[in-house]
Amino acid sequence: MAKNNAQNGGGKGTAEPQGSALYEVLKGIDFERRELVDKSRGVGLFDLVKERDGSYRCYSCTLCERTCPVDCIEIDYCPEFEELPFDIEAERATAMATLPGESCGPGAACVMGEKPAGFMPEIDLKLLDPVIAGLRSGSGLVEALHTTQDAFGWLPRAALEEIAQEAHLPFSRVFGVASFYAQFRLLPVGKHVINVCMGTACHVAGAPLVAEAFAQELDIAVGETTPDLLFTLQTVNCIGACALAPAVRIGEDDTYGRVTPQQARKLVRQIRKKEA
């Protein structure tokens, strides 16, 4: 109407056409990234669930229906699809078999304390004897956790329970301390821990590209462990080799300087070949 009036001399200018309310909503959604535009990560995120046969379906959280500003979404039961009963044993078995780093898995709260075959290695609690002896002689909790991680490479739940019992502390307090400090690991690490230095000198020299090359070659993200428990990839603030930037340390003793992305991939292949 405003545009017609302007053409007929009823107005001095041409008004901008206004979109519908639904259009205003849709233009605020990045459908490729599946999130709201100009919102913090995780706000308004919507996703699909992958079925066991490889197909995808809506998560059916009904959030879209409840928050639709124009009330145009209605979710209802579809009678053409059979309603499947919830099999708790089958779902539990699926969760136990999920790889670390996925939505569920051995590290999830729902299965902590269990023994998922193939992922949680068996631990020898006899290695905990020095820790128990230290607690009895007056050592502190943090020192006990450090000694435990030195013995196992990580902090198994069973070991934390033993420490809590010996120190006469609630398990929640022991777990809280272990999970608070970044240097403590609550999941198994690989036989070869790869530390990519991200200090200023290494970062400027290309350390992010080196870390990306390791991640691509290992098919894991930074902070994760390969399913075969052979490699763990992580970044550190400094390893004391600024003159060799970008520097990488594998294990406790092997430090490599001026590492390129191609050399990073080659290092992984060399280690795999030795392990084979």
C-alpha positions as CSV (number, residue, x, y, z in Angstrom):
1,M,0.0,0.0,0.0
2,A,2.8,2.4,0.9
3,K,4.5,1.7,-2.5
4,N,1.3,2.4,-4.4
5,N,0.7,5.6,-2.6
6,A,4.2,6.8,-3.4
7,Q,3.7,6.1,-7.1
8,N,0.4,8.0,-7.0
9,G,1.9,11.0,-5.4
10,G,0.6,10.2,-2.0
11,G,4.1,10.0,-0.5
12,K,7.5,11.5,-1.0
13,G,9.5,8.2,-1.0
14,T,9.2,4.5,-1.5
15,A,8.9,2.3,1.6
16,E,10.9,-0.8,1.9
17,P,8.8,-4.0,1.5
18,Q,8.4,-5.8,4.8
19,G,8.7,-9.6,4.9
20,S,6.4,-11.8,6.8
21,A,7.0,-12.8,10.4
22,L,8.0,-16.2,9.3
23,Y,10.5,-14.8,6.9
24,E,12.0,-12.7,9.7
25,V,12.5,-15.8,11.7
26,L,14.0,-17.9,8.9
27,K,16.5,-15.3,7.8
28,G,18.0,-15.6,11.3
29,I,18.9,-19.2,10.9
30,D,22.0,-20.6,9.3
31,F,20.7,-23.8,7.9
32,E,24.1,-25.0,6.7
33,R,25.6,-24.7,10.2
34,R,22.3,-25.6,11.8
35,E,22.3,-22.7,14.3
36,L,21.0,-19.3,14.9
37,V,22.8,-16.3,13.4
38,D,24.6,-13.9,15.8
39,K,24.0,-16.2,18.7
40,S,26.5,-17.9,20.9
41,R,27.5,-21.5,20.1
42,G,24.9,-24.0,21.3
43,V,22.0,-21.5,21.5
44,G,19.2,-22.6,19.2
45,L,21.3,-25.5,17.9
46,F,19.2,-28.2,16.3
47,D,20.5,-31.6,15.0
48,L,19.5,-35.0,13.6
49,V,20.0,-38.4,15.3
50,K,21.7,-41.1,13.3
51,E,19.9,-44.4,13.4
52,R,21.6,-47.8,13.6
53,D,20.9,-48.4,9.9
54,G,22.6,-45.1,8.9
55,S,19.5,-43.1,8.3
56,Y,18.7,-39.8,10.2
57,R,15.6,-38.7,12.1
58,C,14.5,-35.7,14.1
59,Y,15.5,-35.8,17.8
60,S,11.8,-35.0,18.7
61,C,12.7,-32.7,21.6
62,T,9.6,-30.5,20.7
63,L,11.7,-27.4,21.3
64,C,10.9,-26.0,17.8
65,E,7.2,-26.4,18.6
66,R,7.4,-24.7,21.9
67,T,9.5,-21.8,20.8
68,C,8.1,-21.1,17.3
69,P,7.2,-17.4,17.3
70,V,4.5,-17.7,14.8
71,D,3.0,-21.0,16.2
72,C,3.3,-22.8,12.9
73,I,4.9,-26.0,14.1
74,E,2.9,-28.9,15.5
75,I,4.5,-32.3,16.4
76,D,2.2,-35.2,16.8
77,Y,2.4,-39.0,16.8
78,C,2.5,-40.5,13.3
79,P,0.3,-43.6,13.2
80,E,2.0,-44.9,10.0
81,F,5.1,-45.6,12.0
82,E,5.2,-48.4,14.6
83,E,5.9,-47.2,18.1
84,L,8.9,-49.2,19.3
85,P,9.3,-50.2,22.9
86,F,12.3,-49.0,24.9
87,D,14.7,-51.9,25.5
88,I,16.9,-50.7,28.4
89,E,19.3,-53.7,28.1
90,A,19.8,-53.1,24.3
91,E,20.3,-49.4,24.8
92,R,22.8,-50.1,27.6
93,A,24.7,-52.5,25.5
94,T,24.9,-49.9,22.7
95,A,26.2,-47.3,25.1
96,M,28.8,-49.6,26.4
97,A,30.0,-50.3,22.8
98,T,30.2,-46.6,21.8
99,L,33.6,-45.3,21.0
100,P,35.2,-42.7,23.4
101,G,34.4,-39.2,22.4
102,E,31.0,-39.9,21.0
103,S,27.6,-38.9,22.6
104,C,27.9,-41.8,25.0
105,G,30.6,-44.3,25.8
106,P,32.9,-45.5,28.5
107,G,33.6,-42.0,29.8
108,A,29.9,-41.0,30.1
109,A,28.3,-40.7,33.5
110,C,25.8,-43.4,32.7
111,V,28.4,-46.1,32.4
112,M,31.2,-44.8,34.7
113,G,32.4,-47.6,36.9
114,E,31.5,-50.3,34.4
115,K,34.1,-52.3,32.4
116,P,33.3,-51.7,28.6
117,A,35.2,-54.5,26.8
118,G,37.9,-53.2,24.5
119,F,38.1,-49.7,25.8
120,M,38.8,-49.5,29.5
121,P,42.0,-51.5,30.1
122,E,42.3,-53.7,33.1
123,I,44.2,-52.2,36.0
124,D,46.4,-53.8,38.6
125,L,45.5,-52.3,41.9
126,K,48.8,-53.5,43.3
127,L,50.4,-50.5,41.6
128,L,48.3,-48.4,44.1
129,D,50.3,-49.8,47.1
130,P,52.8,-46.9,47.2
131,V,49.9,-44.4,47.0
132,I,48.2,-46.0,50.0
133,A,51.5,-46.1,51.9
134,G,52.0,-42.4,51.2
135,L,48.5,-41.6,52.5
136,R,49.1,-43.5,55.7
137,S,52.4,-41.6,56.2
138,G,50.6,-38.2,55.8
139,S,50.8,-37.3,52.1
140,G,48.1,-35.1,50.7
141,L,45.3,-35.8,48.2
142,V,46.9,-34.0,45.3
143,E,50.2,-35.8,45.8
144,A,48.3,-39.1,45.9
145,L,46.6,-38.3,42.6
146,H,49.9,-37.4,41.0
147,T,51.5,-40.7,42.1
148,T,48.4,-42.6,40.9
149,Q,48.6,-41.0,37.5
150,D,52.3,-41.8,37.3
151,A,51.6,-45.4,38.0
152,F,48.6,-45.9,35.6
153,G,49.0,-43.1,33.2
154,W,45.5,-41.9,34.1
155,L,43.2,-42.0,37.1
156,P,41.0,-45.1,37.1
157,R,37.7,-44.8,39.0
158,A,38.6,-47.9,41.0
159,A,41.8,-46.2,42.2
160,L,40.0,-43.0,43.1
161,E,37.6,-45.1,45.2
162,E,40.5,-46.8,47.0
163,I,42.0,-43.4,47.7
164,A,38.7,-42.0,49.0
165,Q,38.3,-44.9,51.3
166,E,41.9,-44.8,52.6
167,A,41.8,-41.0,53.1
168,H,38.3,-41.2,54.8
169,L,36.9,-38.7,52.2
170,P,33.7,-38.7,50.2
171,F,34.3,-40.0,46.7
172,S,32.7,-36.9,45.4
173,R,35.4,-34.8,46.9
174,V,38.2,-36.9,45.5
175,F,36.6,-36.9,42.1
176,G,36.0,-33.2,42.3
177,V,39.7,-32.5,42.8
178,A,40.7,-34.9,40.1
179,S,38.4,-33.4,37.6
180,F,39.2,-29.8,38.6
181,Y,42.9,-29.8,37.5
182,A,43.6,-30.1,33.8
183,Q,46.8,-32.1,34.4
184,F,44.8,-35.1,35.7
185,R,43.3,-37.5,33.2
186,L,40.1,-39.4,33.9
187,L,40.3,-41.5,30.7
188,P,43.0,-43.8,29.4
189,V,45.7,-42.2,27.3
190,G,47.4,-43.8,24.4
191,K,50.8,-45.5,24.6
192,H,52.3,-42.6,22.7
193,V,51.1,-39.1,24.0
194,I,51.7,-36.4,21.4
195,N,52.1,-32.9,22.8
196,V,52.0,-30.1,20.3
197,C,53.4,-26.9,21.7
198,M,51.1,-23.9,21.3
199,G,53.3,-21.3,22.9
200,T,53.7,-17.9,21.2
201,A,56.8,-18.8,19.2
202,C,55.4,-22.2,18.1
203,H,51.9,-20.8,17.3
204,V,53.4,-18.1,15.1
205,A,55.7,-20.7,13.4
206,G,52.7,-22.8,12.4
207,A,51.8,-25.1,15.3
208,P,48.1,-25.1,14.6
209,L,48.7,-26.6,11.2
210,V,51.0,-29.2,12.8
211,A,48.2,-30.1,15.3
212,E,45.7,-30.3,12.4
213,A,48.0,-32.6,10.5
214,F,48.3,-35.0,13.5
215,A,44.5,-34.9,14.0
216,Q,43.9,-35.8,10.3
217,E,46.4,-38.6,10.3
218,L,45.1,-40.1,13.5
219,D,41.5,-39.3,12.7
220,I,40.9,-37.9,16.2
221,A,40.5,-34.4,17.6
222,V,42.9,-32.7,20.0
223,G,42.3,-34.1,23.4
224,E,41.2,-37.5,22.2
225,T,42.7,-41.0,22.1
226,T,42.6,-43.4,19.2
227,P,40.3,-46.4,19.7
228,D,43.3,-48.8,19.7
229,L,44.8,-46.8,22.7
230,L,48.0,-46.2,20.7
231,F,48.0,-42.4,20.4
232,T,46.7,-39.5,22.4
233,L,46.8,-36.0,20.8
234,Q,47.0,-32.9,23.0
235,T,48.3,-29.4,23.0
236,V,50.5,-27.7,25.7
237,N,51.4,-24.1,26.5
238,C,55.1,-24.7,26.4
239,I,57.7,-27.5,26.3
240,G,60.8,-25.3,26.7
241,A,62.0,-25.5,23.1
242,C,61.1,-22.1,21.6
243,A,64.2,-22.0,19.5
244,L,63.0,-25.2,17.7
245,A,59.5,-23.8,17.0
246,P,57.1,-25.4,16.1
247,A,58.1,-28.1,18.6
248,V,56.4,-31.5,19.3
249,R,57.1,-33.9,22.2
250,I,56.1,-37.5,22.0
251,G,56.2,-39.2,25.4
252,E,58.5,-37.9,28.0
253,D,61.8,-37.9,26.2
254,D,61.4,-37.5,22.4
255,T,61.3,-33.8,21.3
256,Y,61.1,-32.8,17.6
257,G,61.9,-29.3,16.4
258,R,60.8,-27.3,13.3
259,V,58.1,-29.9,12.6
260,T,56.1,-29.4,9.4
261,P,52.6,-30.8,8.8
262,Q,54.1,-33.4,6.4
263,Q,56.7,-34.4,9.1
264,A,53.9,-34.8,11.6
265,R,52.1,-37.3,9.4
266,K,55.4,-39.1,8.8
267,L,56.0,-39.4,12.5
268,V,52.7,-41.1,13.1
269,R,53.3,-43.6,10.2
270,Q,56.8,-44.4,11.5
271,I,55.4,-45.1,15.0
272,R,52.6,-47.3,13.6
273,K,55.1,-49.2,11.5
274,K,57.3,-49.9,14.6
275,E,54.2,-51.0,16.6
276,A,53.1,-53.3,13.9
